[in-house]
């Protein structure tokens, strides 16, 4: 058996599956092979779950970054809009004051 499969057998729930690891072609039964496949399948499933969780966490982190940037940009746009409106109001006030003065001098 390869070292990888030995590790899988030994790692399953912290148990050492000596009967499965020591199975030989001459003495192993179909039940032994079924048990070996069960342990391997279970280990692959655990590895899959860990990888899936890792990718899920990475995707969630990326989504949070995008949401934070979106919020920042929204605040910047709001700030620019408010600043522009204030600038336009100040311009209109100065035009109005100029007109008042101009008309008052007439």
C-alpha positions as MATLAB code, in Angstrom:
seq = 'XXXXXXXXXXXXXXXXXXXXXXXXXXXXXXXXXXXXXXXXXXXXXXXXXXXXXXXXXXXXXXXXXXXXXXXXXXXXXXXXXXXXXXXXXXXXXXXXXXXXXXXXXX';
ca = [
       0.000    0.000    0.000;
       1.144    3.513   -0.661;
       1.996    5.849    2.191;
      -1.028    7.989    1.307;
      -3.438    5.104    1.827;
      -1.635    4.072    5.008;
      -2.169    7.599    6.279;
      -5.853    7.445    5.330;
      -6.325    4.223    7.213;
      -4.565    5.508   10.303;
      -6.191    8.948   10.266;
      -9.812    7.833   10.156;
     -11.317    9.188   13.371;
      -7.989    8.721   15.115;
      -8.335    4.941   14.942;
      -5.737    2.603   13.615;
      -7.390    0.099   11.292;
      -4.793   -2.629   11.655;
      -7.055   -5.288   10.202;
      -7.462   -3.225    7.035;
      -3.882   -2.026    6.776;
      -2.493   -5.509    7.257;
      -4.933   -7.111    4.813;
      -3.134   -9.163    2.202;
      -4.263  -10.401   -1.174;
      -4.197  -13.986    0.096;
      -6.260  -13.474    3.250;
      -8.500  -10.461    2.510;
     -12.172  -11.111    2.006;
     -14.718   -9.111    0.052;
     -15.856   -7.657    3.372;
     -12.269   -6.487    4.053;
     -12.131   -4.787    0.657;
     -15.535   -3.209    1.241;
     -14.311   -1.901    4.602;
     -11.124   -0.559    2.994;
     -13.161    1.246    0.355;
     -15.431    2.607    3.082;
     -12.480    4.064    4.993;
     -10.960    5.530    1.831;
     -14.319    6.986    0.764;
     -14.856    8.471    4.201;
     -11.404   10.075    4.192;
     -11.930   11.522    0.729;
     -15.254   12.894    1.946;
     -13.552   14.553    4.939;
     -10.879   16.064    2.688;
     -13.641   17.289    0.356;
     -15.532   18.908    3.249;
     -12.386   20.686    4.485;
     -11.590   21.941    0.973;
     -15.190   23.033    0.440;
     -15.144   24.977    3.716;
     -11.837   26.620    2.757;
     -13.226   27.734   -0.617;
     -16.460   28.906    1.003;
     -14.506   31.013    3.512;
     -12.344   32.491    0.733;
     -15.422   33.353   -1.340;
     -17.148   34.938    1.670;
     -14.047   37.037    2.374;
     -13.977   38.237   -1.243;
     -17.682   39.110   -1.118;
     -17.114   41.085    2.097;
     -14.292   43.045    0.429;
     -16.532   43.861   -2.541;
     -19.375   44.923   -0.240;
     -17.029   47.163    1.755;
     -15.746   48.781   -1.448;
     -19.297   49.273   -2.677;
     -20.232   50.970    0.590;
     -17.137   53.201    0.351;
     -17.952   54.167   -3.220;
     -21.556   54.901   -2.271;
     -20.373   57.223    0.485;
     -17.928   58.923   -1.894;
     -20.660   59.455   -4.496;
     -22.992   60.836   -1.817;
     -20.256   63.166   -0.603;
     -19.526   64.392   -4.128;
     -23.221   64.875   -4.810;
     -23.674   66.856   -1.588;
     -20.570   68.939   -2.331;
     -21.773   69.675   -5.883;
     -25.242   70.642   -4.653;
     -23.718   72.975   -2.056;
     -21.476   74.497   -4.716;
     -24.433   75.074   -7.025;
     -26.463   76.610   -4.199;
     -23.570   78.917   -3.280;
     -23.279   79.914   -6.934;
     -27.016   80.631   -7.160;
     -26.876   82.680   -3.937;
     -24.005   84.773   -5.255;
     -25.903   85.302   -8.548;
     -28.989   86.309   -6.586;
     -27.014   88.706   -4.390;
     -25.353   90.188   -7.499;
     -28.771   90.677   -9.094;
     -30.131   92.295   -5.938;
     -27.214   94.688   -5.800;
     -27.431   95.397   -9.530;
     -31.175   96.036   -9.363;
     -30.764   98.078   -6.175;
     -28.299  100.388   -7.881;
     -30.641  101.126  -10.721;
];
